[in-house]
Structure formats: structure tokens, C-alpha cells
Amino acid sequence: MNQVLFEQLLEGNIEYEDVPEDTDIELTNEQRHEMRLWLVEVYGFSYGAAKSYID
């Protein structure tokens, strides 16, 4: 996924529903890691739970 779009999603500047359908939403390994950390920080997930949720 484009890093700028990914960051906008994490920051809440754009909603997932507003992403154009033809956008490649496959996350890189680094983005998956960032998303897991975000889940830990925002929702209090354990890293293991976040990993199983994202993978």
C-alpha cells in the first residue's frame, strides 16, 4: 500500500470506505508491523493478538 495512504488511514484522515476500489491495499511487512503497534496503542491489544488479527 502506498505509504502516504497508509499513514492517512492510521491517522484517521481518510476512512477505509473512501479508498478507491482499484487501490492496492496489500500491506508491506513494515506496514503490518506499524498496524500491529497501532492496535496495541489504540485498543490495548497484546502484540500477539494484534499479530493474529493482522496476519
Biopython code that builds the backbone (N, CA, C, O; Angstrom):
import numpy as np
from Bio.PDB.StructureBuilder import StructureBuilder

atoms = [
    (1, "MET", "N", (0.849, -1.171, 0.000)),
    (1, "MET", "CA", (0.000, 0.000, 0.000)),
    (1, "MET", "C", (0.894, 1.233, 0.000)),
    (1, "MET", "O", (1.956, 1.254, 0.622)),
    (2, "ASN", "N", (0.457, 2.215, -0.682)),
    (2, "ASN", "CA", (1.155, 3.497, -0.701)),
    (2, "ASN", "C", (1.323, 3.985, 0.732)),
    (2, "ASN", "O", (0.357, 4.012, 1.495)),
    (3, "GLN", "N", (2.542, 4.371, 1.105)),
    (3, "GLN", "CA", (2.834, 4.758, 2.486)),
    (3, "GLN", "C", (2.031, 5.985, 2.919)),
    (3, "GLN", "O", (1.596, 6.061, 4.068)),
    (4, "VAL", "N", (1.831, 6.931, 2.028)),
    (4, "VAL", "CA", (1.064, 8.136, 2.375)),
    (4, "VAL", "C", (-0.384, 7.758, 2.692)),
    (4, "VAL", "O", (-0.950, 8.233, 3.676)),
    (5, "LEU", "N", (-0.974, 6.914, 1.870)),
    (5, "LEU", "CA", (-2.342, 6.458, 2.108)),
    (5, "LEU", "C", (-2.422, 5.673, 3.412)),
    (5, "LEU", "O", (-3.359, 5.851, 4.190)),
    (6, "PHE", "N", (-1.453, 4.817, 3.647)),
    (6, "PHE", "CA", (-1.414, 4.029, 4.874)),
    (6, "PHE", "C", (-1.374, 4.937, 6.099)),
    (6, "PHE", "O", (-2.115, 4.716, 7.057)),
    (7, "GLU", "N", (-0.525, 5.947, 6.077)),
    (7, "GLU", "CA", (-0.418, 6.876, 7.202)),
    (7, "GLU", "C", (-1.717, 7.657, 7.395)),
    (7, "GLU", "O", (-2.124, 7.913, 8.528)),
    (8, "GLN", "N", (-2.371, 8.038, 6.292)),
    (8, "GLN", "CA", (-3.647, 8.750, 6.402)),
    (8, "GLN", "C", (-4.706, 7.875, 7.051)),
    (8, "GLN", "O", (-5.518, 8.360, 7.839)),
    (9, "LEU", "N", (-4.703, 6.582, 6.722)),
    (9, "LEU", "CA", (-5.643, 5.658, 7.346)),
    (9, "LEU", "C", (-5.378, 5.539, 8.847)),
    (9, "LEU", "O", (-6.309, 5.590, 9.651)),
    (10, "LEU", "N", (-4.110, 5.382, 9.219)),
    (10, "LEU", "CA", (-3.767, 5.259, 10.633)),
    (10, "LEU", "C", (-4.119, 6.508, 11.425)),
    (10, "LEU", "O", (-4.564, 6.422, 12.569)),
    (11, "GLU", "N", (-3.920, 7.664, 10.814)),
    (11, "GLU", "CA", (-4.190, 8.934, 11.496)),
    (11, "GLU", "C", (-5.669, 9.300, 11.499)),
    (11, "GLU", "O", (-6.081, 10.238, 12.181)),
    (12, "GLY", "N", (-6.458, 8.562, 10.740)),
    (12, "GLY", "CA", (-7.889, 8.847, 10.679)),
    (12, "GLY", "C", (-8.251, 9.957, 9.721)),
    (12, "GLY", "O", (-9.370, 10.467, 9.763)),
    (13, "ASN", "N", (-7.316, 10.347, 8.845)),
    (13, "ASN", "CA", (-7.586, 11.412, 7.884)),
    (13, "ASN", "C", (-8.405, 10.929, 6.696)),
    (13, "ASN", "O", (-8.965, 11.734, 5.952)),
    (14, "ILE", "N", (-8.474, 9.616, 6.520)),
    (14, "ILE", "CA", (-9.265, 9.023, 5.448)),
    (14, "ILE", "C", (-9.848, 7.730, 6.005)),
    (14, "ILE", "O", (-9.209, 7.040, 6.798)),
    (15, "GLU", "N", (-11.041, 7.417, 5.591)),
    (15, "GLU", "CA", (-11.699, 6.182, 6.031)),
    (15, "GLU", "C", (-11.459, 5.090, 4.994)),
    (15, "GLU", "O", (-11.343, 5.365, 3.799)),
    (16, "TYR", "N", (-11.388, 3.863, 5.462)),
    (16, "TYR", "CA", (-11.160, 2.723, 4.574)),
    (16, "TYR", "C", (-12.194, 2.689, 3.441)),
    (16, "TYR", "O", (-11.858, 2.359, 2.304)),
    (17, "GLU", "N", (-13.441, 3.027, 3.751)),
    (17, "GLU", "CA", (-14.519, 3.009, 2.763)),
    (17, "GLU", "C", (-14.282, 4.021, 1.640)),
    (17, "GLU", "O", (-14.834, 3.874, 0.549)),
    (18, "ASP", "N", (-13.465, 5.044, 1.898)),
    (18, "ASP", "CA", (-13.212, 6.093, 0.908)),
    (18, "ASP", "C", (-12.026, 5.790, 0.000)),
    (18, "ASP", "O", (-11.744, 6.556, -0.921)),
    (19, "VAL", "N", (-11.327, 4.680, 0.247)),
    (19, "VAL", "CA", (-10.195, 4.297, -0.587)),
    (19, "VAL", "C", (-10.744, 3.779, -1.915)),
    (19, "VAL", "O", (-11.605, 2.900, -1.915)),
    (20, "PRO", "N", (-10.263, 4.307, -3.055)),
    (20, "PRO", "CA", (-10.761, 3.835, -4.360)),
    (20, "PRO", "C", (-10.599, 2.318, -4.506)),
    (20, "PRO", "O", (-9.616, 1.740, -4.042)),
    (21, "GLU", "N", (-11.577, 1.686, -5.157)),
    (21, "GLU", "CA", (-11.597, 0.236, -5.279)),
    (21, "GLU", "C", (-10.369, -0.346, -5.964)),
    (21, "GLU", "O", (-9.963, -1.463, -5.644)),
    (22, "ASP", "N", (-9.774, 0.381, -6.892)),
    (22, "ASP", "CA", (-8.627, -0.154, -7.635)),
    (22, "ASP", "C", (-7.291, 0.046, -6.915)),
    (22, "ASP", "O", (-6.235, -0.215, -7.492)),
    (23, "THR", "N", (-7.326, 0.504, -5.671)),
    (23, "THR", "CA", (-6.115, 0.733, -4.884)),
    (23, "THR", "C", (-5.562, -0.600, -4.379)),
    (23, "THR", "O", (-6.304, -1.431, -3.854)),
    (24, "ASP", "N", (-4.270, -0.792, -4.539)),
    (24, "ASP", "CA", (-3.608, -1.976, -3.987)),
    (24, "ASP", "C", (-3.511, -1.785, -2.481)),
    (24, "ASP", "O", (-2.785, -0.912, -2.005)),
    (25, "ILE", "N", (-4.245, -2.605, -1.730)),
    (25, "ILE", "CA", (-4.261, -2.440, -0.276)),
    (25, "ILE", "C", (-3.404, -3.481, 0.429)),
    (25, "ILE", "O", (-3.487, -3.626, 1.648)),
    (26, "GLU", "N", (-2.588, -4.204, -0.318)),
    (26, "GLU", "CA", (-1.683, -5.170, 0.290)),
    (26, "GLU", "C", (-0.647, -4.424, 1.127)),
    (26, "GLU", "O", (0.031, -3.524, 0.631)),
    (27, "LEU", "N", (-0.529, -4.802, 2.388)),
    (27, "LEU", "CA", (0.409, -4.139, 3.289)),
    (27, "LEU", "C", (1.797, -4.761, 3.163)),
    (27, "LEU", "O", (1.939, -5.968, 2.967)),
    (28, "THR", "N", (2.806, -3.918, 3.277)),
    (28, "THR", "CA", (4.171, -4.421, 3.349)),
    (28, "THR", "C", (4.393, -4.978, 4.754)),
    (28, "THR", "O", (3.585, -4.735, 5.650)),
    (29, "ASN", "N", (5.466, -5.713, 4.949)),
    (29, "ASN", "CA", (5.772, -6.240, 6.280)),
    (29, "ASN", "C", (5.923, -5.120, 7.300)),
    (29, "ASN", "O", (5.473, -5.239, 8.439)),
    (30, "GLU", "N", (6.559, -4.032, 6.880)),
    (30, "GLU", "CA", (6.742, -2.882, 7.785)),
    (30, "GLU", "C", (5.387, -2.262, 8.148)),
    (30, "GLU", "O", (5.161, -1.888, 9.299)),
    (31, "GLN", "N", (4.493, -2.156, 7.168)),
    (31, "GLN", "CA", (3.174, -1.593, 7.434)),
    (31, "GLN", "C", (2.361, -2.502, 8.349)),
    (31, "GLN", "O", (1.623, -2.014, 9.204)),
    (32, "ARG", "N", (2.488, -3.814, 8.183)),
    (32, "ARG", "CA", (1.803, -4.745, 9.082)),
    (32, "ARG", "C", (2.280, -4.529, 10.522)),
    (32, "ARG", "O", (1.484, -4.506, 11.461)),
    (33, "HIS", "N", (3.598, -4.373, 10.669)),
    (33, "HIS", "CA", (4.168, -4.133, 11.994)),
    (33, "HIS", "C", (3.620, -2.829, 12.588)),
    (33, "HIS", "O", (3.227, -2.790, 13.754)),
    (34, "GLU", "N", (3.597, -1.765, 11.779)),
    (34, "GLU", "CA", (3.068, -0.477, 12.229)),
    (34, "GLU", "C", (1.601, -0.606, 12.636)),
    (34, "GLU", "O", (1.173, -0.022, 13.631)),
    (35, "MET", "N", (0.835, -1.374, 11.862)),
    (35, "MET", "CA", (-0.586, -1.552, 12.156)),
    (35, "MET", "C", (-0.756, -2.309, 13.478)),
    (35, "MET", "O", (-1.628, -1.974, 14.280)),
    (36, "ARG", "N", (0.079, -3.327, 13.703)),
    (36, "ARG", "CA", (0.017, -4.060, 14.966)),
    (36, "ARG", "C", (0.307, -3.133, 16.140)),
    (36, "ARG", "O", (-0.399, -3.164, 17.148)),
    (37, "LEU", "N", (1.348, -2.307, 16.012)),
    (37, "LEU", "CA", (1.688, -1.369, 17.087)),
    (37, "LEU", "C", (0.546, -0.393, 17.333)),
    (37, "LEU", "O", (0.273, -0.022, 18.475)),
    (38, "TRP", "N", (-0.117, 0.021, 16.262)),
    (38, "TRP", "CA", (-1.253, 0.928, 16.377)),
    (38, "TRP", "C", (-2.378, 0.257, 17.160)),
    (38, "TRP", "O", (-2.985, 0.881, 18.031)),
    (39, "LEU", "N", (-2.660, -1.017, 16.854)),
    (39, "LEU", "CA", (-3.698, -1.746, 17.581)),
    (39, "LEU", "C", (-3.344, -1.884, 19.062)),
    (39, "LEU", "O", (-4.217, -1.784, 19.925)),
    (40, "VAL", "N", (-2.078, -2.111, 19.348)),
    (40, "VAL", "CA", (-1.621, -2.215, 20.739)),
    (40, "VAL", "C", (-1.840, -0.889, 21.458)),
    (40, "VAL", "O", (-2.357, -0.851, 22.574)),
    (41, "GLU", "N", (-1.440, 0.198, 20.801)),
    (41, "GLU", "CA", (-1.533, 1.527, 21.421)),
    (41, "GLU", "C", (-2.970, 2.013, 21.558)),
    (41, "GLU", "O", (-3.368, 2.479, 22.626)),
    (42, "VAL", "N", (-3.744, 1.911, 20.496)),
    (42, "VAL", "CA", (-5.085, 2.494, 20.487)),
    (42, "VAL", "C", (-6.106, 1.613, 21.203)),
    (42, "VAL", "O", (-6.945, 2.113, 21.952)),
    (43, "TYR", "N", (-6.034, 0.308, 20.972)),
    (43, "TYR", "CA", (-7.059, -0.583, 21.504)),
    (43, "TYR", "C", (-6.586, -1.467, 22.650)),
    (43, "TYR", "O", (-7.376, -2.216, 23.223)),
    (44, "GLY", "N", (-5.305, -1.385, 22.985)),
    (44, "GLY", "CA", (-4.793, -2.157, 24.104)),
    (44, "GLY", "C", (-4.624, -3.641, 23.813)),
    (44, "GLY", "O", (-4.543, -4.454, 24.734)),
    (45, "PHE", "N", (-4.571, -3.994, 22.530)),
    (45, "PHE", "CA", (-4.332, -5.386, 22.165)),
    (45, "PHE", "C", (-2.951, -5.795, 22.649)),
    (45, "PHE", "O", (-2.062, -4.951, 22.767)),
    (46, "SER", "N", (-2.757, -7.084, 22.932)),
    (46, "SER", "CA", (-1.405, -7.568, 23.106)),
    (46, "SER", "C", (-0.802, -7.659, 21.705)),
    (46, "SER", "O", (-1.535, -7.741, 20.719)),
    (47, "TYR", "N", (0.519, -7.643, 21.614)),
    (47, "TYR", "CA", (1.134, -7.720, 20.290)),
    (47, "TYR", "C", (0.769, -9.041, 19.621)),
    (47, "TYR", "O", (0.555, -9.075, 18.409)),
    (48, "GLY", "N", (0.695, -10.120, 20.380)),
    (48, "GLY", "CA", (0.324, -11.427, 19.818)),
    (48, "GLY", "C", (-1.079, -11.419, 19.237)),
    (48, "GLY", "O", (-1.316, -11.972, 18.163)),
    (49, "ALA", "N", (-2.013, -10.789, 19.948)),
    (49, "ALA", "CA", (-3.380, -10.694, 19.451)),
    (49, "ALA", "C", (-3.446, -9.831, 18.195)),
    (49, "ALA", "O", (-4.148, -10.158, 17.239)),
    (50, "ALA", "N", (-2.707, -8.729, 18.212)),
    (50, "ALA", "CA", (-2.678, -7.849, 17.045)),
    (50, "ALA", "C", (-2.063, -8.573, 15.845)),
    (50, "ALA", "O", (-2.515, -8.412, 14.712)),
    (51, "LYS", "N", (-1.028, -9.374, 16.112)),
    (51, "LYS", "CA", (-0.384, -10.125, 15.027)),
    (51, "LYS", "C", (-1.360, -11.124, 14.422)),
    (51, "LYS", "O", (-1.439, -11.230, 13.198)),
    (52, "SER", "N", (-2.092, -11.844, 15.225)),
    (52, "SER", "CA", (-3.047, -12.812, 14.679)),
    (52, "SER", "C", (-4.191, -12.104, 13.963)),
    (52, "SER", "O", (-4.737, -12.638, 12.998)),
    (53, "TYR", "N", (-4.557, -10.921, 14.415)),
    (53, "TYR", "CA", (-5.619, -10.152, 13.782)),
    (53, "TYR", "C", (-5.185, -9.634, 12.415)),
    (53, "TYR", "O", (-5.966, -9.683, 11.465)),
    (54, "ILE", "N", (-3.963, -9.140, 12.300)),
    (54, "ILE", "CA", (-3.466, -8.553, 11.057)),
    (54, "ILE", "C", (-3.040, -9.625, 10.067)),
    (54, "ILE", "O", (-3.275, -9.483, 8.867)),
    (55, "ASP", "N", (-2.416, -10.695, 10.549)),
    (55, "ASP", "CA", (-1.958, -11.752, 9.630)),
    (55, "ASP", "C", (-3.150, -12.571, 9.210)),
    (55, "ASP", "O", (-3.007, -13.519, 8.437)),
]
sb = StructureBuilder()
sb.init_structure("model")
sb.init_model(0)
sb.init_chain("A")
sb.init_seg("    ")
for serial, (resi, resn, name, xyz) in enumerate(atoms, 1):
    if name == "N":
        sb.init_residue(resn, " ", resi, " ")
    sb.init_atom(name, np.array(xyz, "f"), 0.0, 1.0, " ", f" {name:<3s}", serial, name[0])
structure = sb.get_structure()
